[in-house]
Amino acid sequence: SVVAVAIAASVFLWVARPLATPATVVAVAGQQVVDGELLLLAGDVTVEVDGQVCVSVEPPPGGERAIPPHPQEGTMNRTTVLAALSGSVVTIAVYEGSAVVRAGDDAPPLTLRAGEQHVVPGKPARQGPDPDRDVASTSAPSASSQAQTIRTLRTELADVKAELAELQVENAFNRGQLEAHQGRPALWPDTVAEKYTEAFLHEQITDRLVDVPNISLDRMDCTEYPCLVVVRSMSDADAWDEEIEAAFRGLSQDQYADDASVNVNNSEFNHNGYVERYAIMAVSAESDTTEAVSARLDYRMDDLVDTLGAEVRERGDASAATQP
């Protein structure tokens, strides 16, 4: 079961999604709008809701004192709230759908349809009267007052829906902006030649780097198409990037002739004198390298460069911390 708690005299909207067993909502003092298929408990009154219903709970004198001034969900059990609101005046107004009202064990159930309302008179509070409270305040609200309340709540609900619509438009715009910057994730083609697969690339790169000094395979990212291959150079030579390009060039000439698109990014990171050098290669079939795939590949490479740079900074700081 679900217990909903709000401060006295508040207005909130509870939306229940269809479940095998309807959710149970415990009303508190004030006005509440509930929506969905659920069981609403309001003091001594039980309401089976199937639609949208406004419930107003007016506690008996001193009844709300049993509820902490700033209750939080989960801090009190259902029995505590129901006992505190026992004897409340409960007004039920059906906006949409229907509601079955049960007021006590002996009272017959009353079915309300859209546009109808019903007031369950209150009873004296079990803990005795409150001399500081005007007893007349427990009388049932007038029909005109309830009608005004319904109009007010409907206006507030319309405002909330309008604000939600604006947020949905803003969210769609932001998604579009993000997609324009990052591109859409590039799914792997239904069929792809073996030479573009992770296993083939890993085998080819490792075999070719066995006899190449100071260069090693660092990582591969094949979560999207095409794979990104990252190699690291431990060389201090100014031409370190040419050594890597020579290794990649041999692979390109042997395996990827005129039917492939090859992209290479060389990056040197220097963080307070701590230096690391990397090259990122991506190879894809020319026929699969669409404009969308190319745009996404540019983002993936830039993002990987940023990741490598952040890792170098961390290792550089750790190295500096160990220096005397």
C-alpha positions in Angstrom: 0.0 0.0 0.0 1.0 3.6 -0.5 0.6 6.3 2.2 0.4 9.9 0.9 1.0 12.6 3.5 0.8 16.4 3.1 0.6 19.3 5.5 -2.8 20.6 6.6 -4.8 22.8 4.2 -2.7 21.8 1.2 -3.8 20.9 -2.3 -2.1 18.2 -4.2 -2.7 15.9 -7.2 -2.2 12.1 -6.7 -2.1 10.1 -9.9 -2.4 6.3 -9.6 -1.5 4.0 -12.5 -3.6 0.9 -13.1 -2.4 -2.0 -10.9 -3.6 -5.5 -10.2 -4.5 -4.2 -6.7 -5.6 -0.5 -6.6 -3.2 1.7 -4.6 -4.3 2.9 -1.2 -4.1 6.6 -0.5 -4.6 8.2 3.0 -6.1 11.7 2.8 -5.1 14.4 5.2 -6.6 17.7 6.3 -7.3 20.0 3.3 -8.2 19.5 -0.3 -6.8 16.8 -2.4 -7.3 15.8 -6.1 -6.8 12.1 -6.8 -6.7 10.6 -10.2 -6.8 6.9 -11.3 -8.1 3.7 -9.9 -7.4 3.7 -6.2 -8.8 3.3 -2.7 -8.9 6.6 -0.7 -9.2 6.6 3.1 -10.3 9.9 4.6 -10.9 9.5 8.4 -13.9 7.3 8.8 -14.8 7.5 5.1 -13.7 5.1 2.4 -13.9 6.1 -1.3 -13.3 3.8 -4.2 -12.1 6.1 -7.0 -12.2 5.3 -10.6 -11.4 8.6 -12.4 -10.6 12.1 -11.0 -12.0 13.1 -7.7 -11.6 16.2 -5.4 -11.8 15.3 -1.6 -12.0 17.9 1.1 -11.3 16.9 4.7 -12.2 19.2 7.5 -11.0 17.7 10.8 -13.1 17.9 14.0 -11.9 20.3 16.7 -8.4 19.3 17.8 -8.2 16.4 15.3 -5.3 17.8 13.3 -3.2 18.1 16.5 -2.4 14.4 16.3 -0.5 15.0 13.0 3.0 16.6 13.3 3.2 20.1 11.8 5.5 19.0 9.0 4.9 15.3 8.4 7.1 13.4 6.0 6.0 10.4 3.9 6.8 7.2 5.8 7.2 8.8 9.2 3.8 7.8 10.5 1.6 4.8 9.8 -1.8 4.8 8.3 -3.6 4.2 11.6 -2.2 7.3 13.1 -3.4 9.5 10.4 -6.9 7.9 10.2 -7.3 8.1 13.9 -6.4 11.8 13.9 -9.0 12.6 11.2 -11.8 10.4 12.7 -15.0 12.4 12.7 -13.9 14.8 9.9 -16.4 16.4 7.5 -15.5 14.8 4.2 -16.7 16.3 0.9 -16.3 14.3 -2.3 -16.7 15.9 -5.7 -16.3 13.8 -8.9 -14.6 15.5 -11.8 -14.4 12.5 -14.1 -15.4 8.8 -13.8 -17.1 7.7 -10.6 -16.6 7.2 -6.9 -18.2 4.8 -4.4 -18.5 6.3 -0.9 -18.7 4.3 2.2 -19.3 6.2 5.4 -19.1 3.7 8.3 -19.9 0.0 8.5 -23.7 0.5 8.7 -24.1 3.1 5.9 -25.0 1.8 2.4 -22.5 2.6 -0.3 -23.2 5.7 -2.4 -22.1 5.9 -6.0 -21.3 9.3 -7.4 -20.9 10.1 -11.1 -19.0 12.9 -12.9 -20.4 16.3 -11.8 -21.9 15.0 -8.6 -20.7 15.6 -5.0 -21.6 14.4 -1.5 -20.8 15.6 2.0 -20.3 13.2 4.9 -21.1 15.0 8.1 -18.5 15.1 10.8 -18.6 13.7 14.3 -17.1 14.9 17.5 -13.4 14.1 17.9 -12.6 11.1 20.0 -10.1 13.2 22.1 -12.8 15.7 23.1 -13.6 19.2 22.0 -11.1 22.0 21.5 -12.3 25.2 23.3 -10.1 27.3 21.1 -11.7 26.2 17.9 -15.0 27.5 16.5 -17.4 24.6 16.4 -19.3 26.1 13.5 -16.2 25.5 11.3 -17.0 21.8 11.3 -20.3 22.3 9.5 -20.5 21.1 5.9 -19.3 23.7 3.3 -22.0 25.2 1.2 -22.8 24.0 -2.3 -21.6 27.4 -3.7 -18.4 27.1 -1.8 -17.7 23.6 -3.0 -18.5 24.7 -6.6 -16.0 27.5 -6.3 -13.5 25.1 -4.9 -14.0 22.8 -7.8 -13.6 25.7 -10.3 -10.4 26.8 -8.5 -8.9 23.3 -8.6 -9.8 22.8 -12.2 -8.0 26.1 -13.0 -5.0 25.1 -11.1 -5.0 21.7 -12.8 -5.2 23.4 -16.2 -2.2 25.6 -15.2 -0.2 22.6 -14.2 -1.0 20.8 -17.5 0.0 24.0 -19.4 3.3 24.2 -17.5 3.9 20.5 -18.2 3.3 21.0 -21.9 5.8 23.9 -21.9 8.4 21.7 -20.1 7.8 18.9 -22.7 8.5 21.4 -25.5 11.6 22.7 -23.8 12.8 19.1 -23.2 12.3 18.2 -26.8 14.3 21.3 -27.8 17.1 20.4 -25.4 17.2 16.9 -26.8 17.4 18.3 -30.3 20.3 20.6 -29.2 22.1 17.7 -27.6 21.6 15.5 -30.6 22.9 18.2 -32.9 26.1 18.3 -30.7 26.6 14.6 -30.0 24.8 13.0 -33.0 22.7 9.9 -32.6 24.4 6.7 -31.3 25.5 4.8 -34.4 24.1 1.2 -34.2 26.1 -1.6 -35.8 24.9 -2.5 -39.3 22.9 -5.7 -39.6 25.7 -7.2 -41.6 29.3 -6.1 -41.4 32.5 -7.5 -42.9 34.7 -9.4 -40.5 37.6 -6.9 -40.9 35.5 -4.2 -39.1 34.7 -6.4 -36.1 36.3 -6.0 -32.6 37.9 -9.4 -32.7 39.5 -8.9 -36.1 40.8 -5.4 -35.3 42.2 -6.5 -31.9 44.1 -9.4 -33.5 45.5 -7.3 -36.3 46.6 -4.5 -34.0 48.3 -6.6 -31.4 50.1 -8.7 -34.1 51.4 -5.7 -35.9 52.6 -4.0 -32.7 54.5 -6.9 -31.4 57.7 -5.8 -33.2 57.0 -2.1 -32.9 58.9 -0.6 -29.9 57.3 1.8 -27.5 53.8 1.4 -28.9 51.0 -0.7 -27.3 47.3 -1.2 -27.6 45.6 0.8 -24.8 41.9 0.1 -25.3 39.1 -0.4 -27.8 35.6 1.0 -27.8 33.2 -1.0 -29.9 29.9 -0.1 -28.2 29.0 1.8 -31.4 29.9 1.5 -35.0 32.7 1.8 -35.9 35.2 0.6 -33.3 37.7 3.0 -31.8 41.2 1.7 -31.4 43.5 3.5 -28.9 47.2 2.9 -28.9 49.8 4.6 -26.6 53.3 5.6 -27.5 56.0 5.5 -24.9 58.5 7.1 -27.3 60.2 10.4 -26.4 61.0 11.1 -30.1 59.5 14.1 -31.7 58.2 11.9 -34.5 56.3 9.6 -32.2 53.1 10.2 -34.2 54.8 9.2 -37.5 55.8 5.8 -35.9 52.1 5.1 -35.0 50.9 6.3 -38.4 53.4 3.9 -40.1 51.9 1.0 -38.2 48.4 2.1 -39.0 49.3 2.7 -42.7 50.5 -0.8 -43.1 47.2 -2.1 -41.7 45.2 0.1 -44.0 47.1 -0.9 -47.1 46.9 -4.6 -46.3 43.3 -4.9 -45.1 41.4 -1.7 -46.0 42.1 -0.6 -49.6 39.7 1.6 -51.4 36.5 0.4 -49.7 37.1 1.8 -46.2 37.1 5.1 -44.4 40.0 5.5 -41.9 40.2 8.3 -39.3 43.2 8.9 -37.1 43.6 11.3 -34.2 47.0 11.9 -32.5 47.0 13.6 -29.1 49.9 14.6 -26.8 49.0 15.5 -23.2 51.4 17.5 -21.0 50.2 18.1 -17.5 52.8 20.0 -15.5 55.6 18.1 -17.2 53.9 14.7 -17.1 53.5 13.6 -20.7 51.5 10.9 -22.4 50.9 10.3 -26.1 48.0 8.5 -27.8 46.5 7.8 -31.2 42.9 6.9 -31.9 41.9 5.1 -35.1 38.5 4.3 -36.5 37.9 2.3 -39.6 34.6 1.7 -41.2 33.1 0.5 -44.5 32.8 3.4 -47.0 29.2 2.3 -47.8 28.3 2.5 -44.0 30.0 5.8 -43.3 27.0 8.1 -43.7 26.9 11.7 -42.7 25.2 10.8 -39.4 27.9 8.2 -38.6 30.7 10.6 -39.4 29.2 13.3 -37.2 28.8 10.9 -34.4 32.3 9.6 -34.9 33.7 13.1 -34.6 31.9 13.5 -31.2 33.1 10.0 -30.0 36.7 10.8 -30.8 36.6 14.2 -29.1 34.9 12.7 -26.1 37.6 10.0 -25.9 40.3 12.6 -26.2 38.7 14.4 -23.2 38.6 11.2 -21.2 42.3 10.4 -22.0 43.2 14.0 -21.0 41.4 13.7 -17.6 43.2 10.4 -16.9 46.5 11.9 -17.7 45.9 14.8 -15.3 45.0 12.3 -12.6 48.2 10.3 -13.2 50.2 13.5 -13.5 49.0 14.7 -10.1 49.6 11.3 -8.5 53.1 11.3 -9.9 53.8 14.8 -8.7 52.6 13.8 -5.2 55.2 11.0 -5.0 58.1 13.3 -5.9 60.3 14.5 -3.1 
